[in-house]
Amino acid sequence: MKFERMALLALTALAGAHLVQRDRHHRQRLDLAAANRQERWLERIMTNPELAEAWKPDDLSAEEYATLMSANLALGTHSLRHRLGVDSTPQMRFYADLLMRTKCVRQYWKRFGPDREAEAVHGERQLGTVNDALAVAYRSVQREQKNASVMAS
């Protein structure tokens, strides 16, 4: 009787693990599909000046908006890699620092960072983690630039 009970518990645990893994893979497929659609949309914005003009905020030119959307694409890819488990948290932080050393990424973060952070409040925990790393990297680069300009003068 004891063996049958143990076997039943083992099968139940295995079935539960399978369901959890199937759900995880389903969410990953949805993430990839959404990221693919977002990437195609951003590529259209970046390569079609008329489309960029139609979607840009009033305070930006179509060219500036297209450039900032290229940064958005890089940050979206960065976030996706972390959500899918391709990059560990230390790797994600390293890439956040690396991305923030690019001028258009800093400009994007300055303009749209608060929007990304507001989006993460209602989103996944990992999105908040990535945004936190990007915000820390942004502040770090800002401090470095400020210190460099003080030393130069």
C-alpha positions in Angstrom: 0.0 0.0 0.0 2.8 2.4 0.9 4.6 1.8 -2.5 1.4 2.6 -4.4 0.9 5.8 -2.5 4.5 6.8 -3.2 4.1 6.0 -6.9 0.9 8.0 -7.1 2.6 11.0 -5.4 5.5 10.7 -7.8 3.2 10.7 -10.8 1.3 13.6 -9.5 4.5 15.6 -8.9 5.7 14.7 -12.4 2.4 15.8 -14.0 2.4 19.0 -12.0 6.0 19.8 -13.1 5.0 19.1 -16.7 2.1 21.5 -16.5 4.3 24.2 -15.0 6.9 23.7 -17.8 4.2 23.7 -20.5 2.8 27.0 -19.1 6.3 28.5 -19.0 7.0 27.5 -22.6 3.6 28.9 -23.7 4.4 32.3 -22.1 7.8 32.3 -23.7 6.2 31.6 -27.2 3.8 34.5 -26.5 6.7 36.8 -25.5 8.6 35.9 -28.7 5.6 36.5 -30.9 4.9 39.9 -29.3 8.6 40.8 -29.6 8.6 39.8 -33.2 5.6 42.0 -34.0 7.2 44.9 -32.0 10.4 44.5 -33.9 8.7 44.6 -37.3 6.7 47.7 -36.2 9.9 49.5 -35.0 11.7 48.6 -38.2 8.9 50.1 -40.2 9.0 53.3 -38.1 12.8 53.5 -38.5 12.7 53.0 -42.3 9.6 54.9 -43.3 9.8 58.7 -42.6 6.1 59.2 -43.3 5.1 56.6 -40.7 7.6 58.0 -38.2 6.1 61.4 -38.8 2.6 60.1 -38.2 3.5 58.4 -34.9 6.1 60.7 -33.4 5.4 62.9 -30.4 5.0 66.6 -31.1 8.3 67.6 -29.6 10.4 65.3 -31.8 11.2 65.3 -35.5 10.5 62.1 -37.5 14.3 61.5 -37.8 14.8 61.9 -34.0 11.9 59.6 -33.3 13.2 56.9 -35.7 16.6 57.1 -33.9 15.0 56.8 -30.5 12.9 53.8 -31.7 16.2 52.1 -32.7 17.2 52.5 -29.1 13.8 51.1 -28.1 14.4 48.1 -30.2 17.8 47.5 -28.5 16.3 47.8 -25.1 13.3 45.6 -26.0 15.7 42.9 -27.2 17.7 43.3 -24.0 14.6 42.9 -21.8 13.4 39.9 -23.8 16.7 38.1 -23.4 16.4 38.5 -19.6 12.8 37.4 -19.5 13.5 34.3 -21.5 16.4 33.4 -19.3 19.1 33.8 -22.0 20.9 36.4 -19.8 21.4 36.0 -16.1 20.8 39.1 -13.9 24.5 40.0 -13.7 24.7 39.7 -17.5 21.6 41.8 -17.9 23.1 44.5 -15.7 26.3 44.4 -17.7 24.4 44.8 -21.0 22.3 47.6 -19.4 25.6 49.5 -18.6 26.9 48.8 -22.1 23.7 50.0 -23.8 23.6 53.2 -21.7 27.0 54.2 -23.0 25.3 54.7 -26.4 24.1 58.3 -26.9 20.7 57.4 -28.6 19.9 54.9 -25.8 20.5 57.6 -23.1 18.4 60.0 -25.1 15.7 57.4 -25.4 15.8 56.7 -21.7 15.7 60.4 -20.8 12.6 60.9 -23.0 10.7 57.6 -22.6 12.3 56.0 -19.4 9.4 57.2 -17.2 6.9 55.6 -19.6 8.8 52.3 -19.5 8.9 52.4 -15.7 5.2 53.1 -15.5 4.5 50.2 -17.9 6.5 47.9 -15.6 4.4 48.8 -12.6 1.6 46.8 -14.1 3.8 44.3 -15.9 6.0 41.4 -15.0 8.5 41.6 -12.2 11.4 40.9 -14.6 10.5 44.0 -16.6 10.8 46.1 -13.5 14.2 44.4 -12.8 15.5 45.3 -16.2 14.2 48.9 -16.0 15.8 49.3 -12.6 19.1 48.2 -14.0 18.7 50.6 -17.0 17.9 53.5 -14.6 21.0 52.7 -12.5 23.1 52.5 -15.6 21.7 55.8 -16.9 22.4 57.6 -13.6 25.9 56.1 -13.5 26.7 57.4 -17.0 25.3 60.8 -16.1 27.5 61.0 -13.1 30.6 60.0 -15.1 29.8 62.6 -17.7 29.3 65.3 -15.1 32.6 64.3 -13.3 34.4 64.4 -16.7 33.1 67.8 -17.5 34.1 69.1 -14.1 37.6 67.7 -14.5 37.9 69.2 -18.0 37.1 72.7 -16.8 
